[in-house]
């Protein structure tokens, strides 16, 4: 009895310690429905029916111990304190999560971004101190993970709004830092534009803000501002103030010049101020930096480097000098005198304080940085920059310095010596305009006066110049030297020692190279080993490699994935020796191969996504220079590629003759870039259907095709990804209607001899409909000097401008063209005799990024142009000046004016072209017997 009595007492005690908790959704309307049946807490883990009321049996003691809310409700003077049935009204989902947290075994109910907000809301309402602590601990742990963004941006935004409403300070402390360290991922999210202003502002101000470049930050801010202007959440005045506040946080002196100029299109005041600051820095950046060092105000000039940085992109910043690199990595606690010494030493081309700097700054290394891009940074001293990369980025893997003409082969050797862990290097420059097929009248060379005459002595004085370079060649896998026609056979021989690691090499248009040291033909065993290991090889324009050497080279490449042999000696005999089956990219344009050798290559390489065969006339014939082997049957060119490949990049001319849309579907359904040229004609129905055939089309180049308003208008309206449209020598009846439609994605437009009707009004409409960075017009004779202002104000970020036979655009000079500060390439031919004698020096001085300039002596207002030996700018690659034949009848004119006795204009005949071409070492002046 006593045992039974004790059991009954225990059961009674347990029953007394259990209560039914009825939870009503706070937002629900009152209901007269009967109370729900109680369920145990353990049942909360299962999916629950959608309801506004839930009854749960729970342990009273556990609730009182864990929650201040229940402690007051159940243990105080409230009527519920002695009741076994308690009703509360709150967020039902939050209450369920809190109960699961309290009653499920520890560790079986983890916190995640899926349940964090309900838990936090429930913990706040029910005053569960331990849960609040766990929520804070979890949220701070998320912030501490630096590998990648582990929770979605939507969650952060929602949590931020919740924290501001309920005063949760730890969320407000963590969110800006979390977004700052993951900013590169944050801005790629569609939700970025929904970040509230105060959170975005705090994120940008965070010392942990990590971006690849200042341009990336500015682009993000501008996209946020654009979205903000379209919303009605803020008043107009507050919105404008917020926008100015955000833009003021951009370090405009670190913006690429072209990008800064482009912002003038939509934010004129900001863009104009940025361009002015950049141009002022170009005049004297050293004094500016020395002043800021003295005032201890370097933040505006520091490149943003943090422990989370992975990529540093400074491309297109001619205002940057090596001093900018060093001050960005200097410890903030260094004294001003030492900082001034560093800045001065780097500027003087010596570095006596290198060891001292390393000792003081050894903790300032950024081990997560893998990529550095210094392209189009002509004022960087690369010897000092290499030392900077050595101590600042000990895990650097990729270095890019394209269009840096003064980067010499000795710099490359020193880079490999000091940074042996690098495995990818890109040193490409513009290819030479002088090809071997041209008739050269005369040529002379002279050493550049601004060349670094003694690089080795600079490297010696740093105390780090080694004696052996062979060991450093063990990690390089990718080397791009495109356009460097000062690379010699001896240089190539040194590169051939990279046999153990090099699998990608691009030596396009390295025209000084010959058979003697070509990869496969060299007597040394390195050549064969390297060819066998190569996965990518680009030899475009290397015409010095003989057919025999080419054949041996191709026969040794079994695993190559990307192969460019454009404008080489490649023929059927060589291509038939190719047995690889891993090709993804193949360019054999302007060679003499036929279907005899090409068909087996296409059939064997089903992963081929890029095929370029423009100018291959032999594809039309039954066979080329070799006999078809027994049983080697092949179909038409189009039949071969459509039965095997799904192309993304295609460039074709001869033998490419589709007659039906079905011929191109589905093998062309993934095409992004297409070029169709001489040798084929696409019917209008296929041209009109291109947006349907190629829904991802980004680039389209048509040469000698028949086009119409219907075709062009449909391309601009339906190909929403179209960025490049080039129409060369096309026939048809285009009118201004073709371009009277929005094309927001279009960036490059070339209209050569297809739109003679273009007027200034048409140009104005174009500036409103598309944001171009490259414009090429030929044969637009209705344009005049007012066109310059339309072009420069409408497209302030224009990088390439080519105008030929375009009326009288330059009759009054070129002032507005020189206002396009982002120009990198300019061609003006037969555009009006108003160009001054000093145009070359003026253009180099006014356009810091200018690399290529082409003029016609016909347009010279004073009969010619001054040709400087040493240009002020270090970017200049080539200057071309064409001149025409003079006839007694036409007198001095070369614009095709009719002589007095005739009403028919004479065609313009060009006599020769004078070419000034700079390399890293010399200036070469060449006279070519034709127009270039």
MARVO-589138 format. One line per 10 residues: number of its first residue (from 1); their letters; for each residue x, y, z of C-alpha. Coordinates in steps of 0.1 Angstrom, whole numbers, plus 5000, padded with zeros to 4 digits. Layout:
<nodes>
NUM) a) X Y Z; ... .
</nodes>
This chain:
<nodes>
1) xxxxxxxxxx) 5000 5000 5000; 5028 5023 5009; 5045 5016 4977; 5013 5021 4958; 5007 5052 4978; 5042 5065 4970; 5036 5058 4932; 5004 5077 4933; 5020 5106 4951; 5048 5107 4925 .
11) xxxxxxxxxx) 5023 5106 4896; 5004 5133 4913; 5036 5154 4917; 5045 5148 4881; 5011 5158 4869; 5012 5189 4891; 5045 5198 4874; 5031 5195 4839; 5009 5222 4823; 4992 5227 4790 .
21) xxxxxxxxxx) 5005 5257 4772; 4980 5271 4746; 4998 5294 4721; 4978 5317 4699; 4992 5334 4669; 4994 5371 4678; 4984 5382 4643; 4954 5359 4641; 4918 5371 4644; 4897 5360 4675 .
31) xxxxxxxxxx) 4881 5326 4670; 4852 5308 4687; 4866 5274 4679; 4871 5249 4707; 4906 5245 4722; 4929 5222 4703; 4939 5188 4718; 4973 5191 4736; 5003 5174 4721; 5036 5165 4737 .
41) xxxxxxxxxx) 5067 5187 4731; 5084 5159 4713; 5057 5161 4686; 5069 5196 4677; 5098 5181 4656; 5073 5167 4631; 5056 5188 4605; 5027 5207 4621; 4994 5215 4605; 4988 5251 4595 .
51) xxxxxxxxxx) 4970 5265 4625; 4967 5297 4645; 4964 5279 4679; 4985 5251 4693; 4983 5234 4727; 5015 5217 4741; 5021 5197 4773; 5053 5211 4788; 5072 5208 4820; 5065 5237 4843 .
61) xxxxxxxxxx) 5098 5236 4861; 5118 5237 4829; 5099 5267 4817; 5104 5286 4849; 5141 5277 4851; 5148 5288 4815; 5126 5318 4809; 5121 5350 4829; 5088 5354 4811; 5075 5321 4825 .
71) xxxxxxxxxx) 5092 5327 4858; 5071 5358 4863; 5040 5343 4848; 5040 5310 4866; 5058 5318 4898; 5044 5352 4906; 5010 5366 4916; 4994 5361 4883; 4963 5339 4881; 4982 5315 4858 .
81) xxxxxxxxxx) 5007 5307 4885; 4986 5279 4899; 4968 5268 4867; 4975 5237 4847; 4963 5254 4815; 4981 5286 4804; 4973 5307 4774; 4998 5331 4757; 4997 5351 4725; 5029 5355 4705 .
91) xxxxxxxxxx) 5045 5345 4672; 5035 5309 4670; 5065 5297 4649; 5089 5315 4672; 5073 5299 4703; 5075 5264 4687; 5112 5269 4680; 5119 5280 4715; 5101 5250 4730; 5121 5227 4708 .
101) xxxxxxxxxx) 5153 5243 4719; 5143 5240 4756; 5131 5204 4756; 5150 5186 4729; 5184 5170 4739; 5214 5193 4737; 5231 5192 4704; 5201 5177 4686; 5187 5211 4677; 5213 5232 4660 .
111) xxxxxxxxxx) 5209 5268 4651; 5210 5277 4615; 5199 5306 4593; 5166 5288 4587; 5156 5290 4624; 5177 5318 4637; 5151 5346 4635; 5122 5326 4650; 5145 5315 4678; 5158 5351 4683 .
121) xxxxxxxxxx) 5123 5365 4683; 5110 5338 4707; 5140 5342 4730; 5134 5380 4732; 5096 5376 4738; 5099 5348 4763; 5131 5361 4778; 5151 5329 4774; 5186 5341 4784; 5205 5310 4775 .
131) xxxxxxxxxx) 5190 5310 4740; 5198 5346 4735; 5234 5338 4744; 5235 5309 4720; 5220 5330 4692; 5246 5356 4697; 5274 5330 4698; 5262 5314 4666; 5258 5347 4648; 5293 5359 4658 .
141) xxxxxxxxxx) 5307 5325 4647; 5292 5331 4612; 5311 5364 4611; 5343 5347 4621; 5343 5322 4592; 5364 5338 4565; 5363 5312 4538; 5331 5323 4521; 5297 5336 4526; 5279 5310 4546 .
151) xxxxxxxxxx) 5245 5325 4550; 5224 5342 4522; 5222 5380 4519; 5184 5380 4522; 5188 5365 4557; 5213 5392 4567; 5189 5420 4555; 5159 5405 4573; 5179 5401 4605; 5192 5436 4603 .
161) xxxxxxxxxx) 5157 5450 4600; 5146 5428 4629; 5175 5439 4651; 5169 5476 4645; 5132 5471 4654; 5140 5452 4686; 5173 5468 4696; 5195 5437 4692; 5229 5453 4693; 5250 5422 4686 .
171) xxxxxxxxxx) 5234 5419 4652; 5241 5455 4644; 5277 5449 4654; 5282 5418 4633; 5263 5425 4600; 5285 5453 4586; 5317 5434 4592; 5303 5402 4578; 5291 5419 4546; 5323 5438 4543 .
181) xxxxxxxxxx) 5346 5407 4543; 5323 5390 4518; 5315 5421 4498; 5326 5405 4464; 5300 5378 4469; 5274 5402 4483; 5274 5425 4453; 5268 5395 4430; 5235 5388 4448; 5202 5400 4434 .
191) xxxxxxxxxx) 5193 5412 4468; 5222 5436 4470; 5201 5466 4459; 5177 5458 4488; 5203 5464 4514; 5191 5493 4536; 5212 5525 4534; 5224 5525 4570; 5237 5489 4567; 5254 5496 4533 .
201) xxxxxxxxxx) 5270 5527 4547; 5283 5508 4578; 5296 5480 4555; 5316 5504 4533; 5331 5521 4564; 5342 5488 4579; 5380 5483 4579; 5373 5447 4567; 5358 5459 4534; 5372 5436 4508 .
211) xxxxxxxxxx) 5369 5443 4471; 5389 5433 4441; 5392 5469 4430; 5379 5504 4438; 5360 5502 4405; 5341 5472 4418; 5330 5491 4449; 5320 5522 4428; 5300 5500 4404; 5282 5484 4433 .
221) xxxxxxxxxx) 5273 5518 4448; 5261 5531 4415; 5239 5501 4409; 5224 5505 4444; 5218 5542 4437; 5201 5534 4404; 5177 5509 4422; 5171 5534 4449; 5161 5561 4425; 5134 5538 4412 .
231) xxxxxxxxxx) 5119 5531 4446; 5097 5554 4466; 5109 5543 4500; 5128 5575 4507; 5121 5611 4502; 5138 5628 4473; 5160 5650 4495; 5171 5621 4518; 5177 5599 4489; 5200 5625 4472 .
241) xxxxxxxxxx) 5219 5631 4504; 5224 5593 4509; 5237 5589 4474; 5262 5616 4477; 5273 5602 4511; 5279 5568 4496; 5298 5581 4466; 5320 5602 4489; 5334 5570 4503; 5349 5559 4470 .
251) xxxxxxxxxx) 5386 5565 4467; 5383 5581 4433; 5421 5584 4428; 5422 5546 4426; 5395 5543 4399; 5405 5533 4363; 5404 5564 4341; 5381 5548 4316; 5356 5538 4342; 5357 5572 4359 .
261) xxxxxxxxxx) 5350 5589 4326; 5321 5566 4320; 5304 5576 4352; 5299 5611 4337; 5271 5596 4316; 5248 5592 4345; 5266 5610 4374; 5283 5639 4356; 5295 5658 4387; 5310 5627 4404 .
271) xxxxxxxxxx) 5326 5615 4371; 5340 5649 4362; 5356 5654 4396; 5370 5619 4395; 5386 5624 4360; 5400 5658 4371; 5416 5642 4402; 5431 5614 4382; 5445 5638 4356; 5460 5660 4384 .
281) xxxxxxxxxx) 5477 5629 4399; 5492 5621 4365; 5509 5655 4366; 5527 5651 4399; 5516 5621 4421; 5549 5621 4441; 5544 5655 4457; 5508 5647 4464; 5518 5615 4483; 5546 5632 4502 .
291) xxxxxxxxxx) 5521 5658 4514; 5496 5632 4525; 5524 5612 4543; 5533 5644 4562; 5497 5650 4571; 5491 5613 4580; 5462 5613 4556; 5470 5583 4533; 5436 5565 4535; 5423 5580 4502 .
301) xxxxxxxxxx) 5454 5567 4484; 5456 5532 4499; 5446 5503 4479; 5420 5483 4499; 5440 5453 4513; 5425 5431 4540; 5432 5396 4554; 5403 5384 4532; 5416 5399 4499; 5420 5373 4471 .
311) xxxxxxxxxx) 5424 5395 4440; 5439 5429 4435; 5429 5445 4402; 5444 5479 4393; 5440 5476 4355; 5435 5509 4336; 5449 5532 4363; 5477 5552 4346; 5478 5575 4376; 5491 5547 4398 .
321) xxxxxxxxxx) 5528 5546 4406; 5548 5521 4426; 5544 5544 4456; 5507 5536 4457; 5515 5499 4460; 5539 5504 4489; 5518 5528 4510; 5489 5504 4508; 5508 5476 4525; 5528 5497 4550 .
331) xxxxxxxxxx) 5518 5493 4587; 5498 5522 4599; 5520 5526 4629; 5552 5534 4609; 5565 5569 4615; 5560 5595 4589; 5598 5599 4582; 5602 5562 4573; 5571 5564 4551; 5585 5594 4533 .
341) xxxxxxxxxx) 5618 5576 4528; 5600 5546 4513; 5580 5568 4489; 5612 5587 4478; 5633 5556 4474; 5608 5539 4451; 5605 5570 4430; 5643 5572 4426; 5645 5537 4412; 5664 5523 4442 .
351) xxxxxxxxxx) 5654 5505 4473; 5680 5507 4500; 5655 5503 4527; 5640 5471 4515; 5654 5450 4544; 5643 5475 4569; 5608 5476 4555; 5605 5438 4555; 5616 5437 4592; 5591 5464 4602 .
361) xxxxxxxxxx) 5562 5452 4579; 5567 5414 4581; 5533 5410 4597; 5516 5428 4568; 5515 5400 4544; 5482 5391 4527; 5483 5354 4523; 5449 5350 4506; 5458 5371 4476; 5462 5349 4445 .
371) xxxxxxxxxx) 5459 5374 4416; 5474 5408 4409; 5465 5427 4378; 5486 5458 4369; 5475 5460 4332; 5476 5494 4316; 5496 5509 4346; 5525 5524 4326; 5539 5544 4355; 5546 5515 4378 .
381) xxxxxxxxxx) 5583 5506 4382; 5581 5469 4377; 5614 5461 4395; 5601 5477 4427; 5566 5462 4421; 5581 5427 4420; 5597 5433 4454; 5563 5445 4467; 5546 5414 4455; 5573 5392 4470 .
391) xxxxxxxxxx) 5568 5404 4506; 5531 5414 4505; 5516 5384 4487; 5536 5352 4496; 5509 5330 4480; 5505 5349 4447; 5497 5326 4418; 5487 5349 4389; 5503 5381 4376; 5488 5402 4348 .
401) xxxxxxxxxx) 5506 5431 4332; 5490 5433 4298; 5496 5465 4277; 5526 5474 4298; 5550 5480 4270; 5580 5488 4292; 5579 5454 4309; 5611 5437 4296; 5622 5402 4294; 5647 5409 4322 .
411) xxxxxxxxxx) 5617 5419 4343; 5601 5385 4336; 5633 5367 4346; 5635 5387 4378; 5598 5380 4386; 5603 5343 4383; 5634 5345 4404; 5618 5365 4433; 5583 5349 4431; 5589 5313 4422 .
421) xxxxxxxxxx) 5554 5303 4434; 5537 5321 4405; 5522 5298 4379; 5504 5322 4355; 5518 5353 4338; 5502 5375 4312; 5524 5401 4295; 5504 5406 4262; 5506 5438 4242; 5491 5451 4210 .
431) xxxxxxxxxx) 5503 5431 4180; 5524 5448 4154; 5506 5464 4125; 5534 5455 4101; 5530 5420 4087; 5554 5401 4065; 5531 5403 4035; 5535 5440 4033; 5561 5456 4009; 5585 5476 4030 .
441) xxxxxxxxxx) 5602 5506 4014; 5625 5515 4043; 5630 5508 4080; 5652 5521 4108; 5654 5516 4145; 5667 5536 4175; 5669 5528 4212; 5641 5543 4233; 5654 5571 4255; 5630 5563 4283 .
451) xxxxxxxxxx) 5640 5526 4284; 5654 5512 4316; 5690 5508 4304; 5704 5488 4332; 5677 5467 4348; 5702 5442 4362; 5720 5469 4382; 5688 5479 4398; 5681 5443 4408; 5716 5439 4420 .
461) xxxxxxxxxx) 5714 5469 4444; 5683 5454 4461; 5707 5427 4474; 5684 5400 4461; 5696 5393 4426; 5703 5355 4424; 5729 5338 4402; 5708 5308 4392; 5675 5311 4375; 5668 5274 4365 .
471) xxxxxxxxxx) 5651 5264 4398; 5625 5291 4395; 5611 5276 4363; 5594 5247 4381; 5559 5262 4388; 5550 5283 4357; 5522 5266 4338; 5508 5295 4317; 5527 5322 4299; 5512 5348 4276 .
481) xxxxxxxxxx) 5536 5369 4255; 5512 5379 4227; 5524 5408 4205; 5559 5410 4220; 5578 5412 4188; 5610 5420 4207; 5611 5384 4221; 5640 5367 4204; 5650 5331 4197; 5674 5333 4227 .
491) xxxxxxxxxx) 5646 5343 4249; 5625 5315 4237; 5653 5291 4243; 5654 5301 4279; 5616 5297 4281; 5620 5261 4267; 5636 5252 4300; 5601 5253 4315; 5595 5219 4302; 5585 5204 4335 .
501) xxxxxxxxxx) 5556 5228 4342; 5546 5249 4312; 5514 5237 4295; 5500 5270 4281; 5520 5294 4260; 5508 5323 4238; 5534 5338 4215; 5510 5353 4189; 5527 5377 4166; 5561 5373 4182 .
511) xxxxxxxxxx) 5575 5379 4148; 5612 5378 4156; 5609 5340 4163; 5622 5317 4137; 5626 5279 4130; 5659 5277 4149; 5643 5276 4183; 5607 5267 4176; 5593 5243 4201; 5592 5212 4181 .
521) xxxxxxxxxx) 5621 5218 4157; 5648 5227 4182; 5675 5200 4185; 5673 5201 4223; 5651 5175 4239; 5632 5202 4258; 5612 5210 4228; 5597 5175 4224; 5589 5172 4261; 5573 5206 4262 .
531) xxxxxxxxxx) 5551 5200 4231; 5539 5167 4245; 5528 5185 4278; 5512 5215 4262; 5475 5220 4267; 5472 5254 4250; 5494 5269 4223; 5488 5301 4204; 5511 5308 4175; 5490 5333 4155 .
541) xxxxxxxxxx) 5511 5353 4130; 5543 5334 4136; 5550 5330 4099; 5587 5322 4105; 5579 5286 4115; 5584 5264 4085; 5560 5237 4073; 5584 5210 4085; 5586 5225 4119; 5549 5230 4121 .
551) xxxxxxxxxx) 5543 5194 4111; 5566 5181 4138; 5552 5204 4164; 5516 5193 4157; 5524 5157 4157; 5538 5159 4193; 5507 5176 4209; 5484 5148 4221; 5466 5165 4250; 5463 5201 4237 .
561) xxxxxxxxxx) 5429 5217 4244; 5434 5251 4228; 5453 5255 4196; 5456 5287 4175; 5476 5284 4143; 5460 5314 4125; 5481 5330 4098; 5509 5304 4100; 5523 5278 4076; 5498 5252 4086 .
571) xxxxxxxxxx) 5487 5229 4057; 5470 5196 4053; 5502 5177 4057; 5508 5191 4092; 5471 5189 4103; 5469 5153 4092; 5496 5145 4118; 5475 5158 4146; 5460 5129 4166; 5447 5148 4197 .
581) xxxxxxxxxx) 5411 5143 4208; 5409 5168 4236; 5405 5200 4216; 5380 5226 4228; 5394 5256 4208; 5408 5255 4173; 5417 5285 4152; 5432 5277 4117; 5419 5309 4099; 5439 5322 4070 .
591) xxxxxxxxxx) 5457 5289 4064; 5455 5265 4034; 5440 5234 4051; 5412 5215 4034; 5384 5192 4045; 5408 5162 4040; 5427 5171 4072; 5400 5191 4090; 5371 5166 4089; 5389 5139 4110 .
601) xxxxxxxxxx) 5400 5165 4135; 5364 5177 4140; 5350 5141 4142; 5376 5131 4168; 5371 5162 4190; 5335 5161 4201; 5342 5187 4229; 5351 5214 4204; 5333 5246 4214; 5353 5271 4193 .
611) xxxxxxxxxx) 5361 5267 4156; 5376 5295 4135; 5382 5289 4098; 5378 5323 4082; 5398 5327 4050; 5404 5290 4045; 5396 5289 4008; 5407 5253 4004; 5377 5241 4024; 5358 5245 3992 .
621) xxxxxxxxxx) 5378 5219 3973; 5375 5181 3973; 5410 5177 3986; 5441 5197 3995; 5477 5190 3992; 5475 5154 4004; 5456 5125 3990; 5425 5113 4008; 5432 5080 4026; 5413 5050 4018 .
631) xxxxxxxxxx) 5378 5051 4034; 5383 5086 4046; 5349 5101 4035; 5338 5134 4046; 5307 5156 4041; 5302 5192 4036; 5319 5215 4061; 5286 5225 4078; 5275 5188 4079; 5307 5179 4097 .
641) xxxxxxxxxx) 5304 5205 4125; 5266 5202 4130; 5269 5164 4134; 5297 5166 4160; 5299 5199 4178; 5280 5222 4200; 5298 5255 4193; 5301 5286 4215; 5325 5306 4193; 5324 5302 4155 .
651) xxxxxxxxxx) 5343 5322 4128; 5336 5310 4092; 5337 5321 4056; 5344 5298 4027; 5324 5266 4026; 5299 5277 4053; 5267 5277 4034; 5235 5269 4054; 5203 5270 4034; 5178 5263 4062 .
661) xxxxxxxxxx) 5174 5274 4098; 5173 5237 4107; 5209 5233 4095; 5220 5254 4125; 5198 5240 4152; 5207 5226 4177; 5245 5226 4172; 5245 5265 4172; 5221 5269 4202; 5250 5277 4225 .
671) xxxxxxxxxx) 5269 5301 4202; 5279 5333 4220; 5303 5347 4194; 5298 5344 4156; 5318 5358 4127; 5306 5352 4091; 5328 5366 4063; 5338 5364 4027; 5330 5331 4011; 5295 5325 4023 .
681) xxxxxxxxxx) 5262 5343 4023; 5236 5338 4050; 5200 5342 4037; 5179 5369 4052; 5156 5343 4069; 5186 5329 4088; 5199 5363 4098; 5165 5373 4111; 5163 5340 4130; 5197 5344 4147 .
691) xxxxxxxxxx) 5182 5355 4180; 5162 5323 4180; 5190 5300 4167; 5216 5315 4191; 5197 5328 4222; 5229 5336 4241; 5245 5356 4212; 5269 5382 4226; 5290 5391 4195; 5281 5392 4158 .
701) xxxxxxxxxx) 5304 5402 4130; 5291 5401 4094; 5312 5408 4064; 5299 5410 4028; 5264 5399 4038; 5231 5412 4026; 5213 5429 4055; 5181 5449 4061; 5164 5471 4087; 5143 5440 4096 .
711) xxxxxxxxxx) 5174 5420 4104; 5193 5446 4123; 5163 5459 4143; 5154 5423 4153; 5190 5417 4164; 5190 5447 4187; 5156 5441 4201; 5157 5403 4205; 5193 5395 4213; 5193 5410 4248 .
721) xxxxxxxxxx) 5229 5398 4255; 5243 5413 4223; 5274 5434 4232; 5292 5435 4199; 5277 5443 4164; 5300 5447 4135; 5288 5452 4099; 5316 5454 4073; 5309 5461 4036; 5274 5447 4038 .
731) xxxxxxxxxx) 5249 5452 4011; 5212 5460 4016; 5190 5490 4024; 5196 5500 4059; 5180 5532 4072; 5180 5550 4105; 5151 5529 4117; 5176 5500 4123; 5191 5518 4153; 5160 5536 4168 .
741) xxxxxxxxxx) 5157 5511 4195; 5172 5506 4230; 5202 5483 4231; 5215 5486 4267; 5239 5457 4265; 5256 5469 4232; 5292 5481 4238; 5310 5478 4205; 5295 5491 4172; 5313 5490 4139 .
751) xxxxxxxxxx) 5296 5503 4108; 5320 5502 4079; 5306 5513 4046; 5270 5504 4054; 5254 5536 4067; 5263 5566 4045; 5230 5583 4056; 5240 5588 4092; 5235 5624 4104; 5242 5642 4137 .
761) xxxxxxxxxx) 5206 5635 4147; 5212 5597 4142; 5243 5599 4163; 5224 5616 4191; 5198 5588 4190; 5226 5562 4192; 5240 5579 4223; 5207 5577 4240; 5200 5540 4231; 5234 5524 4238 .
771) xxxxxxxxxx) 5265 5529 4260; 5294 5523 4237; 5331 5519 4245; 5340 5514 4208; 5327 5531 4177; 5338 5527 4142; 5322 5545 4113; 5333 5545 4076; 5317 5563 4047; 5294 5586 4068 .
781) xxxxxxxxxx) 5299 5617 4047; 5270 5637 4062; 5289 5642 4095; 5305 5675 4104; 5325 5691 4132; 5295 5691 4155; 5296 5653 4155; 5327 5654 4177; 5308 5669 4206; 5279 5645 4202 .
791) xxxxxxxxxx) 5304 5616 4204; 5325 5628 4233; 5296 5639 4255; 5274 5609 4246; 5301 5583 4252; 5326 5597 4276; 5341 5563 4283; 5349 5556 4247; 5381 5535 4244; 5382 5532 4206 .
801) xxxxxxxxxx) 5372 5557 4180; 5377 5550 4143; 5364 5575 4117; 5371 5571 4080; 5357 5591 4051; 5333 5607 4076; 5326 5641 4061; 5342 5671 4077; 5344 5660 4113; 5379 5673 4119 .
811) xxxxxxxxxx) 5377 5704 4098; 5379 5726 4129; 5404 5705 4148; 5400 5676 4173; 5394 5693 4206; 5363 5674 4215; 5379 5641 4205; 5407 5649 4230; 5381 5653 4257; 5374 5616 4255 .
821) xxxxxxxxxx) 5401 5609 4282; 5395 5571 4281; 5406 5567 4244; 5431 5540 4238; 5429 5538 4200; 5421 5566 4175; 5418 5564 4137; 5411 5595 4117; 5412 5593 4080; 5397 5616 4054 .
831) xxxxxxxxxx) 5377 5635 4080; 5385 5671 4072; 5417 5691 4067; 5418 5707 4102; 5442 5685 4122; 5472 5705 4136; 5508 5696 4132; 5512 5687 4169; 5484 5662 4170; 5506 5632 4180 .
841) xxxxxxxxxx) 5522 5649 4210; 5488 5665 4219; 5470 5631 4218; 5497 5614 4239; 5496 5642 4265; 5458 5645 4266; 5450 5608 4264; 5469 5589 4291; 5458 5555 4279; 5464 5560 4242 .
851) xxxxxxxxxx) 5482 5531 4225; 5474 5533 4188; 5469 5564 4166; 5463 5563 4129; 5461 5595 4108; 5461 5606 4072; 5484 5634 4059; 5454 5645 4038; 5438 5658 4070; 5468 5678 4082 .
861) xxxxxxxxxx) 5460 5715 4082; 5497 5724 4079; 5508 5697 4055; 5522 5672 4080; 5526 5661 4116; 5555 5664 4140; 5568 5629 4150; 5584 5627 4185; 5611 5603 4193; 5602 5600 4230 .
871) xxxxxxxxxx) 5565 5603 4237; 5554 5617 4271; 5532 5587 4276; 5546 5552 4281; 5516 5534 4266; 5522 5543 4230; 5525 5513 4207; 5521 5526 4172; 5514 5557 4151; 5504 5553 4115 .
881) xxxxxxxxxx) 5504 5581 4089; 5490 5573 4055; 5495 5596 4025; 5478 5595 3991; 5490 5597 3955; 5488 5632 3941; 5476 5639 3906; 5482 5669 3885; 5445 5672 3878; 5434 5670 3914 .
891) xxxxxxxxxx) 5463 5691 3926; 5471 5688 3963; 5437 5673 3971; 5433 5637 3981; 5396 5637 3990; 5385 5625 3956; 5375 5659 3943; 5367 5660 3906; 5391 5679 3884; 5377 5710 3867 .
901) xxxxxxxxxx) 5370 5692 3835; 5351 5663 3851; 5320 5658 3872; 5331 5624 3884; 5352 5622 3916; 5384 5603 3914; 5388 5574 3938; 5414 5580 3966; 5446 5561 3960; 5470 5557 3989 .
911) xxxxxxxxxx) 5507 5557 3982; 5523 5546 4014; 5521 5545 4052; 5547 5557 4077; 5546 5536 4108; 5562 5545 4141; 5562 5515 4164; 5575 5513 4199; 5586 5481 4217; 5600 5477 4252 .
921) xxxxxxxxxx) 5635 5486 4238; 5633 5507 4207; 5614 5529 4183; 5611 5516 4147; 5602 5538 4118; 5590 5519 4088; 5576 5531 4054; 5552 5506 4039; 5541 5506 4003; 5504 5505 4010 .
931) xx) 5478 5518 4033; 5476 5502 4068 .
</nodes>
